[in-house]
Amino acid sequence: MSANPRAGRWLVTGAAGMLGQDVLAVLKDAGIEAAGLRRADLDITDPAAVRAAVEGVAVVVNCAAWTDVDGAETAEEAATAVNGTGVRVLAGACADAGARLLHVSTDYVLPGNATQPYGEDAQTGPVNAYGRSKLAGEQAVAELLPQDGYIVRTAWLYGEHGANFVATMLKLAAQRDTLDVVDDQHGQPTWSYALARRLVELGLAALEGAAPGGVYHGTASGRTTWMGLAREAYRLSGLDPERIRPTTSEAFVRPAVRPAFSVLGHERWSAAGLEPLPDWRAQLAEAITRPAFAELLRLPSTR
């Protein structure tokens, strides 16, 4: 281990995605040498390519994933090839190279039927194909990197780069007087940039030997529903929150079942000397001031 944990080189897979771009930005601001590889640059299911990419790297942040939740229902094998087999290839290469792996996972590995926040050691039980594919990846990391593998589950992610719920709600504000939004699914809206900062902090703690491997929950503190998130986004943007009306999941039937309860506990951060991520409202208040979100509020009305 380097005496200066910031001296090691980092690798970010899935670098073109919302979270991958934010991780690279945080690393740059921290003065940490890092390379970002997009899907076109690296197929994580290719063992030879992955071994070459990981060689000489201190920390790998895996943001590469099949993220089409509904699409996975009819293409589970393809989803598992990326989210399961690909992660196994990456974990094996990290084990051989002596690199730490920070693997981004999801609340969808859990059954979603609890009434209290899920602990990091909670029993898994995915309710859809996407969740099963992501669980396969978690199992690979735990098996191959019991000490140097970090599984960071996140949920309800939004950010400046790419499609996400908050951006969609703000776009629709210019097109519709009212919106019906689900109010019976509970979770923790998490800003991708805040998660990126936490991933870098965790990686540095890992290099210092201060963070044990295993499962961490990378979600905002507090809880709300999709309707609550939409209303808060409108309030912070100077829009009338009452334009958001409550509805149920039955009104928006989708191919993949969604967990009704995706609230995660954050007890394990203390083992790494870190506090849980801030409350979701505080994260949203900071995120909404970013140029990409502010620009959405200047869209011309189509009504």
WOCOR-V51062 format. One record per pair of residues at least 6 apart in sequence whose ideal C-beta (glycine too) atoms are under 8 Angstrom apart, sorted by sequence separation. I is the first residue (numbers start at 1). J is the second residue. If there is no record, write none. Layout:
BEGIN
i	j
I	J
I	J
END
This chain:
BEGIN
i	j
2	8
14	20
15	21
28	34
43	49
44	50
54	60
66	72
72	78
93	99
94	100
126	132
158	164
205	211
234	240
235	241
269	275
277	283
287	293
288	294
13	20
27	34
42	49
72	79
94	101
142	149
157	164
158	165
172	179
206	213
234	241
269	276
12	20
15	23
42	50
71	79
110	118
114	122
126	134
141	149
158	166
224	232
15	24
126	135
141	150
142	151
156	165
158	167
202	211
232	241
234	243
249	258
24	34
91	101
141	151
169	179
231	241
234	244
266	276
12	23
42	53
68	79
90	101
107	118
124	135
249	260
266	277
12	24
24	36
66	78
91	103
110	122
111	123
169	181
66	79
90	103
111	124
138	151
231	244
110	124
111	125
124	138
202	216
230	244
12	27
21	36
66	81
109	124
110	125
111	126
112	127
20	36
37	53
66	82
87	103
110	126
111	127
10	27
65	82
66	83
109	126
227	244
44	62
64	82
65	83
108	126
227	245
108	127
199	218
227	246
16	36
44	64
108	128
198	218
227	247
15	36
110	131
10	32
12	34
15	37
16	38
42	64
64	86
108	130
109	131
10	33
11	34
12	35
14	37
15	38
16	39
108	131
166	189
195	218
6	30
8	32
9	33
10	34
11	35
12	36
13	37
14	38
106	130
165	189
6	31
8	33
9	34
10	35
11	36
12	37
14	39
39	64
62	87
106	131
109	134
6	32
9	35
11	37
15	41
108	134
109	135
194	220
62	90
106	134
190	218
13	42
105	134
109	138
190	219
191	220
60	90
190	220
13	44
156	187
158	189
161	192
188	219
189	220
105	137
155	187
156	188
158	190
159	191
160	192
187	219
188	220
105	138
155	188
156	189
157	190
158	191
159	192
160	193
188	221
60	94
103	137
156	190
157	191
158	192
159	193
188	222
103	138
155	190
157	192
188	223
189	224
45	81
54	90
154	190
187	223
188	224
45	82
186	223
187	224
23	61
44	82
103	141
157	195
186	224
187	225
50	89
54	93
60	99
62	101
65	104
69	108
186	225
187	226
23	63
45	85
50	90
53	93
54	94
57	97
59	99
60	100
62	102
101	141
185	225
189	229
223	263
20	61
45	86
56	97
58	99
59	100
60	101
61	102
62	103
63	104
154	195
184	225
185	226
11	53
44	86
47	89
51	93
54	96
55	97
57	99
58	100
59	101
60	102
62	104
183	225
11	54
20	63
43	86
44	87
46	89
50	93
54	97
59	102
61	104
152	195
182	225
183	226
19	63
20	64
45	89
101	145
109	153
182	226
183	227
44	89
47	92
51	96
54	99
181	226
182	227
183	228
219	264
221	266
11	57
17	63
44	90
47	93
51	97
103	149
105	151
107	153
152	198
181	227
9	56
10	57
13	60
17	64
83	130
101	148
103	150
105	152
106	153
107	154
108	155
152	199
217	264
219	266
9	57
10	58
11	59
12	60
13	61
14	62
15	63
88	136
100	148
101	149
102	150
103	151
104	152
105	153
106	154
107	155
217	265
236	284
8	57
9	58
10	59
11	60
12	61
13	62
14	63
84	133
87	136
88	137
91	140
95	144
99	148
100	149
101	150
103	152
105	154
106	155
181	230
217	266
232	281
236	285
8	58
10	60
11	61
13	63
14	64
17	67
79	129
83	133
84	134
87	137
91	141
94	144
95	145
98	148
100	150
102	152
104	154
152	202
8	59
10	61
12	63
13	64
14	65
79	130
82	133
83	134
84	135
85	136
86	137
87	138
94	145
179	230
217	268
229	280
233	284
237	288
80	132
84	136
88	140
91	143
92	144
150	202
216	268
232	284
236	288
5	58
76	129
80	133
83	136
84	137
87	140
91	144
95	148
150	203
215	268
216	269
79	133
83	137
87	141
91	145
94	148
214	268
73	128
94	149
221	276
229	284
233	288
2	58
72	128
73	129
76	132
80	136
84	140
88	144
150	206
216	272
221	277
224	280
237	293
72	129
73	130
76	133
220	277
221	278
222	279
223	280
72	130
91	149
148	206
219	277
220	278
221	279
222	280
69	128
212	271
218	277
220	279
221	280
222	281
238	297
169	229
211	271
212	272
220	280
237	297
69	130
72	133
150	211
165	226
169	230
173	234
211	272
68	130
153	215
210	272
211	273
150	213
151	214
153	216
154	217
156	219
166	229
170	233
181	244
183	246
210	273
211	274
220	283
66	130
149	213
150	214
151	215
152	216
153	217
154	218
155	219
165	229
169	233
173	237
179	243
181	245
182	246
183	247
184	248
185	249
147	212
148	213
149	214
151	216
152	217
153	218
154	219
165	230
169	234
178	243
179	244
180	245
181	246
182	247
183	248
184	249
147	213
150	216
152	218
153	219
173	239
177	243
178	244
179	245
180	246
181	247
182	248
66	133
146	213
166	233
170	237
178	245
180	247
182	249
205	272
145	213
205	273
65	134
182	251
205	274
173	243
182	252
202	272
180	251
142	214
202	274
156	229
185	258
201	274
185	259
186	260
187	261
188	262
169	244
185	260
186	261
187	262
188	263
184	260
185	261
186	262
187	263
188	264
198	274
13	90
138	215
185	262
186	263
198	277
107	187
195	277
194	277
194	278
19	104
190	277
11	99
194	283
190	280
189	280
188	280
191	283
194	286
190	283
191	284
194	287
120	214
121	215
189	283
193	287
104	199
120	215
189	284
191	286
120	216
191	287
102	199
120	217
193	290
118	217
102	202
102	203
100	203
102	206
100	206
117	223
156	262
100	207
155	262
155	264
153	264
107	219
104	218
166	284
166	287
166	288
170	293
173	297
167	292
171	296
174	299
130	256
167	293
170	296
174	300
175	301
177	303
129	256
160	287
166	293
170	297
174	301
175	302
176	303
128	256
159	287
171	299
174	302
175	303
128	257
158	287
167	296
174	303
127	257
128	258
160	290
160	291
161	292
127	259
160	292
160	293
22	159
19	157
22	160
61	199
18	157
22	161
19	159
21	161
18	159
18	160
61	203
18	161
17	161
18	162
59	203
17	162
118	263
120	265
18	164
112	258
113	259
115	261
117	263
118	264
119	265
59	206
112	259
113	260
114	261
116	263
117	264
118	265
120	267
59	207
111	259
112	260
113	261
117	265
119	267
120	268
58	207
110	259
112	261
114	263
112	262
108	259
107	259
110	262
108	262
107	262
107	264
26	193
25	193
32	200
22	192
26	196
30	200
22	193
25	196
26	197
19	192
22	195
23	196
26	199
27	200
18	192
22	196
26	200
19	195
23	199
19	196
23	200
74	255
73	255
73	256
70	254
72	256
70	255
70	256
69	256
10	203
6	204
5	204
8	207
5	207
5	208
2	207
1	207
1	208
1	209
END
